[in-house]
Amino acid sequence: MDLEEQKKESVPRIAWSISKYEVVTPNKTVKRIVDGVDGGCEAGEMKMILGPSGRGQTSLLSIIAGYLPRAHWGGVILDAC
């Protein structure tokens, strides 16, 4: 294996599969904020999350970044560094 192949194999990657993220509203109903989102990226890549206001973009980023406790959402984050 040459140096270039080693570099490609050692590139940090992260992947996610978020099945759901739900919150309880003030009137005691459950609202699903994120529903079935899969993705991933490698070092040096840039991703955009687009959508109308209030559709869960910030919630998705908070889950991926680890800011929301695991008990609050369903899914998996794979960090293959």
C-alpha positions as CSV (number, residue, x, y, z in Angstrom):
1,M,0.0,0.0,0.0
2,D,1.5,3.3,-1.0
3,L,1.3,6.6,0.9
4,E,-1.7,8.0,-1.2
5,E,-3.7,4.8,-0.4
6,Q,-2.9,5.1,3.3
7,K,-4.0,8.8,3.3
8,K,-7.3,7.8,1.7
9,E,-7.9,5.1,4.3
10,S,-7.1,7.3,7.2
11,V,-9.4,10.2,6.3
12,P,-11.7,10.9,9.2
13,R,-15.4,10.2,8.4
14,I,-18.7,10.5,10.2
15,A,-22.0,9.0,9.3
16,W,-25.4,9.3,10.8
17,S,-28.8,7.7,10.6
18,I,-31.4,9.6,12.7
19,S,-34.6,7.7,12.9
20,K,-36.5,10.3,14.9
21,Y,-36.3,13.3,17.2
22,E,-39.5,14.2,19.0
23,V,-40.4,16.9,21.5
24,V,-43.4,17.5,23.7
25,T,-45.1,20.8,23.0
26,P,-46.6,23.0,25.7
27,N,-50.1,21.6,25.0
28,K,-48.7,18.1,25.7
29,T,-48.7,16.8,22.2
30,V,-45.7,15.0,20.7
31,K,-44.2,16.7,17.6
32,R,-41.6,14.9,15.4
33,I,-38.9,17.3,14.5
34,V,-36.5,15.0,12.6
35,D,-37.7,11.9,10.8
36,G,-35.5,9.4,8.9
37,V,-32.4,11.4,8.0
38,D,-29.3,9.5,6.8
39,G,-26.0,11.0,5.7
40,G,-22.3,11.3,6.1
41,C,-19.2,13.2,5.2
42,E,-15.4,12.9,5.0
43,A,-12.7,15.3,6.1
44,G,-12.6,18.3,3.8
45,E,-16.2,17.9,2.6
46,M,-18.8,20.5,3.2
47,K,-22.6,19.8,3.5
48,M,-25.6,22.1,3.3
49,I,-28.8,21.4,5.2
50,L,-31.6,23.4,3.5
51,G,-35.2,23.8,4.3
52,P,-37.9,26.3,5.4
53,S,-37.7,27.8,8.9
54,G,-38.7,25.5,11.7
55,R,-38.1,22.2,9.8
56,G,-35.4,20.8,12.0
57,Q,-32.1,21.8,10.5
58,T,-30.6,23.1,13.7
59,S,-32.0,20.1,15.6
60,L,-30.3,17.8,13.2
61,L,-26.9,19.6,13.6
62,S,-27.3,19.5,17.4
63,I,-27.8,15.8,17.3
64,I,-24.8,15.2,15.0
65,A,-22.6,17.5,17.2
66,G,-23.6,15.6,20.3
67,Y,-25.4,18.5,22.0
68,L,-28.7,16.6,22.5
69,P,-28.7,13.8,25.1
70,R,-29.0,10.3,23.5
71,A,-32.3,9.7,25.4
72,H,-34.0,12.4,23.3
73,W,-33.6,10.9,19.8
74,G,-33.4,7.6,18.1
75,G,-30.7,6.6,15.7
76,V,-26.9,6.1,15.4
77,I,-23.8,8.3,14.8
78,L,-20.8,6.4,13.4
79,D,-17.4,8.1,13.8
80,A,-14.9,6.1,11.9
81,C,-11.7,8.2,12.6
